[in-house]
Amino acid sequence: EGKSLIATNLAISFAMDNRKTLLIGGDLRRPAFKKIFDVETMPVGLSDVLRGDQEWRDVINTILVPGLDLISSGEVPDNPAELIGGRRMEEILNEMRDEYDRIIIDSSPMMGISDPLLLMQYVDGVLYVVRQGVTHSLSASHAIKRIRDIGAECIGAVMNGVNLNSMTNYYY
């Protein structure tokens, strides 16, 4: 769907708007920041913090955008759902809220695993990302229902990968 790139661009936009921003790699199953950032120089991250091996402030990486900090996913753990749904996640997010204007978490995809549903109990809002021609409308409507059932606020949706040439018959 392109959720990691959307999360990254949103975080960059907030930072460029002079809002102190933290971007967190919250997909502990298939981390995507390796493709976006040079995470070979960031071997520790969120999974290490949630296991108690590191403090969250010690795994922050600064990147080229002033006002934007990054915490990578870290090593892929054996128990991502337990880590994401644990009390430590709530504790560190509460501490982070005191230091950042915006916190963007790139989570796992909605369908098939519980990680994003567990994470939703700690966030202020969810931005749902779909990809034209990839995300089926029934899957998307089921995901939105799950977001609402958990009580999380869906603040919006992004349709990524839109082929504007295929939309020539649409007016505006």
Phi and psi restraints in degrees (value plus and minus 20) as a CYANA .aco file:
   2 GLY   PHI      71.3   111.3
   2 GLY   PSI       1.6    41.6
   3 LYS   PHI     -81.2   -41.2
   3 LYS   PSI     -57.3   -17.3
   4 SER   PHI     -88.1   -48.1
   4 SER   PSI     -60.1   -20.1
   5 LEU   PHI     -89.0   -49.0
   5 LEU   PSI     -58.2   -18.2
   6 ILE   PHI     -83.2   -43.2
   6 ILE   PSI     -66.5   -26.5
   7 ALA   PHI     -80.1   -40.1
   7 ALA   PSI     -62.6   -22.6
   8 THR   PHI     -84.1   -44.1
   8 THR   PSI     -66.8   -26.8
   9 ASN   PHI     -86.0   -46.0
   9 ASN   PSI     -56.3   -16.3
  10 LEU   PHI     -84.5   -44.5
  10 LEU   PSI     -64.1   -24.1
  11 ALA   PHI     -83.0   -43.0
  11 ALA   PSI     -62.2   -22.2
  12 ILE   PHI     -82.2   -42.2
  12 ILE   PSI     -61.7   -21.7
  13 SER   PHI     -82.0   -42.0
  13 SER   PSI     -64.1   -24.1
  14 PHE   PHI     -82.1   -42.1
  14 PHE   PSI     -64.1   -24.1
  15 ALA   PHI     -83.5   -43.5
  15 ALA   PSI     -59.7   -19.7
  16 MET   PHI     -90.1   -50.1
  16 MET   PSI     -37.3     2.7
  17 ASP   PHI    -112.6   -72.6
  17 ASP   PSI       0.4    40.4
  18 ASN   PHI      41.3    81.3
  18 ASN   PSI      15.0    55.0
  19 ARG   PHI    -129.9   -89.9
  19 ARG   PSI     102.8   142.8
  20 LYS   PHI     -83.8   -43.8
  20 LYS   PSI      99.4   139.4
  21 THR   PHI    -145.5  -105.5
  21 THR   PSI     121.6   161.6
  22 LEU   PHI    -140.8  -100.8
  22 LEU   PSI     106.3   146.3
  23 LEU   PHI    -126.9   -86.9
  23 LEU   PSI     103.4   143.4
  24 ILE   PHI    -135.1   -95.1
  24 ILE   PSI     110.9   150.9
  25 GLY   PHI    -100.4   -60.4
  25 GLY   PSI      70.6   110.6
  26 GLY   PHI    -114.0   -74.0
  26 GLY   PSI     -16.9    23.1
  27 ASP   PHI    -110.1   -70.1
  27 ASP   PSI      75.4   115.4
  28 LEU   PHI    -104.0   -64.0
  28 LEU   PSI     -23.0    17.0
  29 ARG   PHI    -117.2   -77.2
  29 ARG   PSI     -63.3   -23.3
  30 ARG   PHI    -156.6  -116.6
  30 ARG   PSI      57.0    97.0
  31 PRO   PHI     -77.9   -37.9
  31 PRO   PSI     116.8   156.8
  32 ALA   PHI    -128.7   -88.7
  32 ALA   PSI     -31.3     8.7
  33 PHE   PHI     -88.1   -48.1
  33 PHE   PSI     -36.0     4.0
  34 LYS   PHI     -80.6   -40.6
  34 LYS   PSI     -52.5   -12.5
  35 LYS   PHI    -100.4   -60.4
  35 LYS   PSI     -46.3    -6.3
  36 ILE   PHI    -115.6   -75.6
  36 ILE   PSI     -62.3   -22.3
  37 PHE   PHI    -141.3  -101.3
  37 PHE   PSI     146.4   186.4
  38 ASP   PHI    -103.9   -63.9
  38 ASP   PSI      59.2    99.2
  39 VAL   PHI    -101.9   -61.9
  39 VAL   PSI     -21.0    19.0
  40 GLU   PHI     -81.8   -41.8
  40 GLU   PSI     -48.0    -8.0
  41 THR   PHI    -108.5   -68.5
  41 THR   PSI     -16.5    23.5
  42 MET   PHI    -144.8  -104.8
  42 MET   PSI      47.6    87.6
  43 PRO   PHI     -92.3   -52.3
  43 PRO   PSI     -39.0     1.0
  44 VAL   PHI    -130.7   -90.7
  44 VAL   PSI     136.5   176.5
  45 GLY   PHI    -188.4  -148.4
  45 GLY   PSI    -168.0  -128.0
  46 LEU   PHI     -77.3   -37.3
  46 LEU   PSI     -63.5   -23.5
  47 SER   PHI     -80.5   -40.5
  47 SER   PSI     -57.2   -17.2
  48 ASP   PHI     -87.6   -47.6
  48 ASP   PSI     -57.4   -17.4
  49 VAL   PHI     -87.0   -47.0
  49 VAL   PSI     -65.5   -25.5
  50 LEU   PHI     -88.1   -48.1
  50 LEU   PSI     -48.6    -8.6
  51 ARG   PHI     -97.1   -57.1
  51 ARG   PSI     -34.2     5.8
  52 GLY   PHI      70.4   110.4
  52 GLY   PSI      -9.9    30.1
  53 ASP   PHI    -101.4   -61.4
  53 ASP   PSI     -42.1    -2.1
  54 GLN   PHI    -160.9  -120.9
  54 GLN   PSI     137.8   177.8
  55 GLU   PHI    -110.9   -70.9
  55 GLU   PSI     127.8   167.8
  56 TRP   PHI     -83.8   -43.8
  56 TRP   PSI     -54.5   -14.5
  57 ARG   PHI     -86.1   -46.1
  57 ARG   PSI     -45.1    -5.1
  58 ASP   PHI    -100.4   -60.4
  58 ASP   PSI     -33.4     6.6
  59 VAL   PHI    -128.3   -88.3
  59 VAL   PSI     -10.8    29.2
  60 ILE   PHI     -93.4   -53.4
  60 ILE   PSI     115.5   155.5
  61 ASN   PHI    -137.5   -97.5
  61 ASN   PSI     117.8   157.8
  62 THR   PHI    -116.7   -76.7
  62 THR   PSI     122.8   162.8
  63 ILE   PHI    -138.4   -98.4
  63 ILE   PSI    -192.4  -152.4
  64 LEU   PHI     -89.1   -49.1
  64 LEU   PSI     -29.9    10.1
  65 VAL   PHI    -114.3   -74.3
  65 VAL   PSI      96.4   136.4
  66 PRO   PHI     -79.5   -39.5
  66 PRO   PSI     115.7   155.7
  67 GLY   PHI      67.8   107.8
  67 GLY   PSI     -19.1    20.9
  68 LEU   PHI    -137.4   -97.4
  68 LEU   PSI     101.6   141.6
  69 ASP   PHI    -130.0   -90.0
  69 ASP   PSI     137.7   177.7
  70 LEU   PHI    -154.8  -114.8
  70 LEU   PSI     115.7   155.7
  71 ILE   PHI    -139.5   -99.5
  71 ILE   PSI      96.7   136.7
  72 SER   PHI     -94.4   -54.4
  72 SER   PSI     153.5   193.5
  73 SER   PHI     -90.6   -50.6
  73 SER   PSI     -48.4    -8.4
  74 GLY   PHI      62.3   102.3
  74 GLY   PSI    -187.1  -147.1
  75 GLU   PHI     -87.6   -47.6
  75 GLU   PSI     126.3   166.3
  76 VAL   PHI     -89.9   -49.9
  76 VAL   PSI      99.3   139.3
  77 PRO   PHI    -104.6   -64.6
  77 PRO   PSI     147.5   187.5
  78 ASP   PHI     -96.1   -56.1
  78 ASP   PSI     -43.4    -3.4
  79 ASN   PHI    -150.5  -110.5
  79 ASN   PSI      41.3    81.3
  80 PRO   PHI     -78.9   -38.9
  80 PRO   PSI     -60.7   -20.7
  81 ALA   PHI     -84.8   -44.8
  81 ALA   PSI     -60.0   -20.0
  82 GLU   PHI     -83.5   -43.5
  82 GLU   PSI     -59.8   -19.8
  83 LEU   PHI     -89.1   -49.1
  83 LEU   PSI     -67.0   -27.0
  84 ILE   PHI     -83.8   -43.8
  84 ILE   PSI     -60.0   -20.0
  85 GLY   PHI    -106.5   -66.5
  85 GLY   PSI     -20.5    19.5
  86 GLY   PHI    -100.3   -60.3
  86 GLY   PSI     145.9   185.9
  87 ARG   PHI     -82.6   -42.6
  87 ARG   PSI     -50.3   -10.3
  88 ARG   PHI     -80.8   -40.8
  88 ARG   PSI     -56.7   -16.7
  89 MET   PHI     -80.9   -40.9
  89 MET   PSI     -66.4   -26.4
  90 GLU   PHI     -82.8   -42.8
  90 GLU   PSI     -63.0   -23.0
  91 GLU   PHI     -80.8   -40.8
  91 GLU   PSI     -67.9   -27.9
  92 ILE   PHI     -89.8   -49.8
  92 ILE   PSI     -55.6   -15.6
  93 LEU   PHI     -84.3   -44.3
  93 LEU   PSI     -58.1   -18.1
  94 ASN   PHI     -84.1   -44.1
  94 ASN   PSI     -60.0   -20.0
  95 GLU   PHI     -86.2   -46.2
  95 GLU   PSI     -61.0   -21.0
  96 MET   PHI     -84.1   -44.1
  96 MET   PSI     -56.6   -16.6
  97 ARG   PHI     -79.4   -39.4
  97 ARG   PSI     -48.4    -8.4
  98 ASP   PHI     -92.8   -52.8
  98 ASP   PSI     -40.5    -0.5
  99 GLU   PHI    -131.2   -91.2
  99 GLU   PSI     -35.1     4.9
 100 TYR   PHI    -144.5  -104.5
 100 TYR   PSI     125.6   165.6
 101 ASP   PHI     -96.3   -56.3
 101 ASP   PSI     -57.1   -17.1
 102 ARG   PHI    -157.1  -117.1
 102 ARG   PSI     117.0   157.0
 103 ILE   PHI    -145.6  -105.6
 103 ILE   PSI     100.3   140.3
 104 ILE   PHI    -131.0   -91.0
 104 ILE   PSI     106.7   146.7
 105 ILE   PHI    -135.0   -95.0
 105 ILE   PSI     102.5   142.5
 106 ASP   PHI    -108.0   -68.0
 106 ASP   PSI      84.3   124.3
 107 SER   PHI    -117.4   -77.4
 107 SER   PSI     157.8   197.8
 108 SER   PHI     -87.3   -47.3
 108 SER   PSI     141.3   181.3
 109 PRO   PHI     -81.7   -41.7
 109 PRO   PSI     133.8   173.8
 110 MET   PHI     -87.5   -47.5
 110 MET   PSI     -57.7   -17.7
 111 MET   PHI    -108.3   -68.3
 111 MET   PSI     113.4   153.4
 112 GLY   PHI      77.3   117.3
 112 GLY   PSI     -42.3    -2.3
 113 ILE   PHI    -155.4  -115.4
 113 ILE   PSI     140.3   180.3
 114 SER   PHI    -111.4   -71.4
 114 SER   PSI     -31.4     8.6
 115 ASP   PHI     -70.6   -30.6
 115 ASP   PSI     -71.8   -31.8
 116 PRO   PHI     -85.9   -45.9
 116 PRO   PSI     -52.1   -12.1
 117 LEU   PHI     -87.1   -47.1
 117 LEU   PSI     -58.1   -18.1
 118 LEU   PHI     -86.5   -46.5
 118 LEU   PSI     -60.0   -20.0
 119 LEU   PHI     -87.7   -47.7
 119 LEU   PSI     -51.9   -11.9
 120 MET   PHI     -80.8   -40.8
 120 MET   PSI     -44.1    -4.1
 121 GLN   PHI     -88.8   -48.8
 121 GLN   PSI     -33.8     6.2
 122 TYR   PHI    -128.9   -88.9
 122 TYR   PSI     -24.7    15.3
 123 VAL   PHI    -125.8   -85.8
 123 VAL   PSI     141.3   181.3
 124 ASP   PHI    -103.7   -63.7
 124 ASP   PSI     -44.7    -4.7
 125 GLY   PHI    -188.0  -148.0
 125 GLY   PSI     140.9   180.9
 126 VAL   PHI    -141.7  -101.7
 126 VAL   PSI     110.6   150.6
 127 LEU   PHI    -126.9   -86.9
 127 LEU   PSI      94.3   134.3
 128 TYR   PHI    -112.4   -72.4
 128 TYR   PSI     107.9   147.9
 129 VAL   PHI    -131.6   -91.6
 129 VAL   PSI     108.8   148.8
 130 VAL   PHI    -145.4  -105.4
 130 VAL   PSI     140.4   180.4
 131 ARG   PHI    -140.5  -100.5
 131 ARG   PSI     108.4   148.4
 132 GLN   PHI     -78.2   -38.2
 132 GLN   PSI     112.2   152.2
 133 GLY   PHI      60.4   100.4
 133 GLY   PSI     -23.7    16.3
 134 VAL   PHI    -139.1   -99.1
 134 VAL   PSI     -71.6   -31.6
 135 THR   PHI    -100.8   -60.8
 135 THR   PSI      99.2   139.2
 136 HIS   PHI     -94.0   -54.0
 136 HIS   PSI     123.4   163.4
 137 SER   PHI     -81.2   -41.2
 137 SER   PSI     -53.9   -13.9
 138 LEU   PHI     -87.7   -47.7
 138 LEU   PSI     -58.1   -18.1
 139 SER   PHI     -84.7   -44.7
 139 SER   PSI     -62.3   -22.3
 140 ALA   PHI     -83.9   -43.9
 140 ALA   PSI     -64.8   -24.8
 141 SER   PHI     -87.5   -47.5
 141 SER   PSI     -54.6   -14.6
 142 HIS   PHI     -86.1   -46.1
 142 HIS   PSI     -60.2   -20.2
 143 ALA   PHI     -84.7   -44.7
 143 ALA   PSI     -63.1   -23.1
 144 ILE   PHI     -82.8   -42.8
 144 ILE   PSI     -59.5   -19.5
 145 LYS   PHI     -82.3   -42.3
 145 LYS   PSI     -61.8   -21.8
 146 ARG   PHI     -84.4   -44.4
 146 ARG   PSI     -59.4   -19.4
 147 ILE   PHI     -81.1   -41.1
 147 ILE   PSI     -66.9   -26.9
 148 ARG   PHI     -85.6   -45.6
 148 ARG   PSI     -60.9   -20.9
 149 ASP   PHI     -81.0   -41.0
 149 ASP   PSI     -53.9   -13.9
 150 ILE   PHI     -95.3   -55.3
 150 ILE   PSI     -39.7     0.3
 151 GLY   PHI      74.3   114.3
 151 GLY   PSI     -10.7    29.3
 152 ALA   PHI    -100.7   -60.7
 152 ALA   PSI     131.9   171.9
 153 GLU   PHI    -112.2   -72.2
 153 GLU   PSI     101.6   141.6
 154 CYS   PHI    -107.1   -67.1
 154 CYS   PSI      86.5   126.5
 155 ILE   PHI    -103.8   -63.8
 155 ILE   PSI     -28.5    11.5
 156 GLY   PHI     144.9   184.9
 156 GLY   PSI     159.0   199.0
 157 ALA   PHI    -159.1  -119.1
 157 ALA   PSI     130.4   170.4
 158 VAL   PHI    -143.4  -103.4
 158 VAL   PSI     108.2   148.2
 159 MET   PHI    -119.2   -79.2
 159 MET   PSI      93.9   133.9
 160 ASN   PHI    -120.7   -80.7
 160 ASN   PSI     136.3   176.3
 161 GLY   PHI      51.3    91.3
 161 GLY   PSI       8.0    48.0
 162 VAL   PHI     -92.4   -52.4
 162 VAL   PSI     107.7   147.7
 163 ASN   PHI    -111.6   -71.6
 163 ASN   PSI      81.6   121.6
 164 LEU   PHI     -85.7   -45.7
 164 LEU   PSI     -44.9    -4.9
 165 ASN   PHI     -86.9   -46.9
 165 ASN   PSI     -48.6    -8.6
 166 SER   PHI    -101.0   -61.0
 166 SER   PSI     -23.7    16.3
 167 MET   PHI    -129.8   -89.8
 167 MET   PSI       5.8    45.8
 168 THR   PHI     -85.2   -45.2
 168 THR   PSI     -41.2    -1.2
 169 ASN   PHI    -105.5   -65.5
 169 ASN   PSI     -27.0    13.0
 170 TYR   PHI    -102.1   -62.1
 170 TYR   PSI     120.2   160.2
 171 TYR   PHI    -109.5   -69.5
 171 TYR   PSI      94.8   134.8
